[in-house]
Amino acid sequence: MFEDPGCSDRAAPFRVGDKWTAMVLRCLEGGPRRFSELRVPLHWVTPKVLTETLRSMERNGFVSRTAHDENPPRVEYELTALGRSLLEPLDFACDWARTHVPDIVAARAAYETDRAAP
């Protein structure tokens, strides 16, 4: 996350994680899940990319990874307090997107029309 004390009085764009982080946050919102359980709702994400996303989220302190000493091995991923703290801002961002999707679609159409004009 980007934080600049000199920019505290204005909004600064920042990105938390990669493009799949928000989806993984949502999938873990209800509690711990195994990798295979995450693959079901995230079926369009390759296993490699999901693994990279989970590792990045663990490195950033958003998820914890627990390997249970069982046969076969069982690994669970769970949101940490820091990860859970992202859910409310994510809710606001989703609400904003739902409200403004028509505006965004209209702006994109206008942009494309303007670009296509000779």
C-alpha positions as CSV (number, residue, x, y, z in Angstrom):
1,M,0.0,0.0,0.0
2,F,1.1,3.5,-0.7
3,E,1.0,6.1,2.0
4,D,2.5,9.6,1.7
5,P,2.2,11.8,4.8
6,G,2.4,14.8,2.4
7,C,-0.8,13.7,0.6
8,S,-3.0,13.2,3.7
9,D,-5.5,15.9,2.8
10,R,-6.3,14.6,-0.7
11,A,-7.1,11.2,-2.2
12,A,-4.2,9.3,-3.7
13,P,-4.9,6.3,-5.9
14,F,-3.4,3.1,-4.6
15,R,-3.7,-0.6,-5.3
16,V,-3.9,-3.3,-2.7
17,G,-2.4,-6.5,-4.2
18,D,-2.9,-7.8,-7.7
19,K,-6.1,-7.9,-9.8
20,W,-7.3,-11.0,-8.0
21,T,-6.8,-9.9,-4.4
22,A,-10.3,-8.4,-4.0
23,M,-11.9,-11.6,-5.3
24,V,-9.8,-13.7,-2.8
25,L,-10.8,-11.4,0.0
26,R,-14.4,-12.0,-0.8
27,C,-13.9,-15.8,-1.0
28,L,-12.3,-15.8,2.4
29,E,-14.8,-13.4,4.0
30,G,-16.9,-16.4,5.4
31,G,-13.9,-18.1,7.1
32,P,-11.0,-20.3,6.3
33,R,-10.9,-22.2,3.0
34,R,-8.6,-24.7,1.3
35,F,-7.0,-24.0,-2.0
36,S,-9.3,-26.4,-3.8
37,E,-12.3,-24.6,-2.2
38,L,-11.0,-21.3,-3.5
39,R,-10.6,-22.8,-7.0
40,V,-14.4,-23.3,-7.3
41,P,-15.5,-19.7,-7.3
42,L,-12.3,-18.5,-8.9
43,H,-12.3,-21.1,-11.7
44,W,-11.1,-18.7,-14.3
45,V,-7.9,-18.0,-12.3
46,T,-5.1,-20.5,-13.1
47,P,-3.7,-22.4,-10.1
48,K,-0.4,-20.7,-10.6
49,V,-1.8,-17.2,-10.5
50,L,-4.0,-18.1,-7.5
51,T,-0.9,-19.5,-5.7
52,E,1.0,-16.3,-6.4
53,T,-1.9,-14.2,-5.2
54,L,-2.2,-16.1,-2.0
55,R,1.5,-15.9,-1.4
56,S,1.5,-12.2,-2.0
57,M,-1.5,-11.7,0.3
58,E,0.3,-13.8,3.0
59,R,3.5,-11.7,2.6
60,N,1.5,-8.5,2.9
61,G,-0.2,-9.8,6.1
62,F,-3.7,-10.1,4.6
63,V,-4.1,-13.9,5.0
64,S,-2.6,-16.6,7.2
65,R,-1.7,-20.0,5.8
66,T,-2.1,-23.0,8.1
67,A,-0.6,-26.4,7.2
68,H,-2.2,-29.2,9.2
69,D,-0.1,-32.2,9.9
70,E,-2.4,-34.8,8.4
71,N,-2.3,-37.4,5.7
72,P,-3.1,-36.2,3.1
73,P,-1.8,-32.7,4.0
74,R,-4.4,-30.0,4.5
75,V,-3.7,-26.3,4.1
76,E,-6.1,-23.6,4.9
77,Y,-6.1,-19.9,4.1
78,E,-7.8,-17.4,6.4
79,L,-8.1,-13.6,6.5
80,T,-6.1,-11.9,9.2
81,A,-7.3,-8.8,11.1
82,L,-5.5,-6.7,8.5
83,G,-7.1,-8.6,5.7
84,R,-10.6,-8.2,7.3
85,S,-10.0,-4.5,7.6
86,L,-10.0,-4.3,3.8
87,L,-13.6,-5.6,3.6
88,E,-15.3,-2.4,4.5
89,P,-13.3,-0.3,2.0
90,L,-14.0,-3.0,-0.6
91,D,-17.7,-2.8,0.1
92,F,-17.6,1.0,-0.5
93,A,-15.7,0.5,-3.7
94,C,-18.2,-2.1,-4.9
95,D,-21.1,0.2,-4.0
96,W,-19.5,3.0,-5.9
97,A,-18.9,0.8,-8.9
98,R,-22.5,-0.4,-9.0
99,T,-23.7,3.1,-8.8
100,H,-21.4,4.5,-11.5
101,V,-21.2,1.6,-14.0
102,P,-23.6,3.4,-16.4
103,D,-21.5,6.6,-16.2
104,I,-18.3,4.6,-17.0
105,V,-19.9,2.7,-19.9
106,A,-21.2,6.0,-21.3
107,A,-17.8,7.7,-20.9
108,R,-16.1,4.8,-22.7
109,A,-18.6,4.9,-25.5
110,A,-18.1,8.6,-25.9
111,Y,-14.4,8.2,-25.9
112,E,-14.5,5.5,-28.6
113,T,-16.9,7.7,-30.7
114,D,-14.6,10.7,-30.4
115,R,-11.5,8.6,-31.3
116,A,-13.3,7.1,-34.3
117,A,-14.3,10.5,-35.7
118,P,-12.0,11.7,-38.6
